């Protein structure tokens, strides 16, 4: 007599959007400062929504959250830095980098 095969629960897999969000968050701090952060924020929100709707078949909520944190933090710090330099330039305060000194020493 043939025994029916046991049914296994469907395997869970990691959300691709969560992985992209984490990679975008990391590149937002290194290679592509503004673009990587935007990608991290957009795909992070998409991944969290996708994971919530999957009913437990998708994982990666931690990666999506990390991508969101990295992306938002880089955007906020970048905007604050930009505002700082705009305010300083309006006030007439300049920043100079001493690339070569008059004495010949670096």
N, C-alpha and C positions, 0 to 999 in steps of 0.2 A: 504494500500500500504506500502511496506517495504522501509524504508529509509536505505541507505547504511551507514555503520559505518564510523565515521570520522577517517581519517588516522592521526595518531600521528607520530611526528618525532621519529626516533629511539633514545632511551635513551643513554646517554653517560656513560661510566664507566671508572674507574681509571685504568691505566696501571699497571699490576702486576710487570712488570720490574721496573717501577718508584718507587713502594713501596719497592722492594728489594734493589734498589739503595740507597734509604734514610736509610733503616735499615743497610745496609752495611757501609754507611758513618758514622753512629752513632757508630756501633760496631768497626769501624776502629779507633775510638778515645777512646774506653773503653775496650772491651773484647778481640777482635782479631785485634791488631794494624795493621799488614801488610796485612793479608788475607782479612779483612773487607774492607780495602781501595781498594784493587784490585777488589773485587766484586762490590763495589760502582762505580768505574770508568767504568768497562766493561758494567754492566747492565744499568748505566746511559746513556751511548751512545746508547745502544740498545733501551732503552725506548724512547729517543728523536727521534730516527729514526722511531720507531713504531708509535709514536703519530703523527708525521708529515705525515706519509703515511695513517693514519686512516681516514683522511678527516673530523675530528671533532667528531668522535665517541669515541675517547679515550681522557682522560684528565690525568693530573699528570705531566705536564711539569715542574712545580715548584718543585715538589718532586724530579724529575730526576736531575734538575739543582742543588738542594741542596745536593743531594747525590754525584754528580760530584765534587762540590766545597769541600765538606768535605773529599772526597776520595783523590783528588789531593793535597789538603793542607796537609793532614796527610802523604802522600807519600813524598812530597817535604821536609817537616820538618824532617821526618825520615831519608831520604837520607842525608840531611845536618848534622844531628846529627851523623850519622855513619861516614861521611867524617871528621867531627870535631874530633871524637875519634881516627880515623885512623891517622890523621895528628899529633895529640898530642902523640900517641904512637910511631910514627916514630921519632918525635923530642925528645922522652925520657921523656916527661912530664907525670907523673903519678897522678892519683887521688886516694885518700884514704878516706874511710868513717870511721869516728871515732865511731865505734860501741860500744867499751868498752874502757874507759879511764884507765890510770894507777892508778888514784886516787880512783877508785871504784865507782865514780859517773857517771851517764849516761848523 
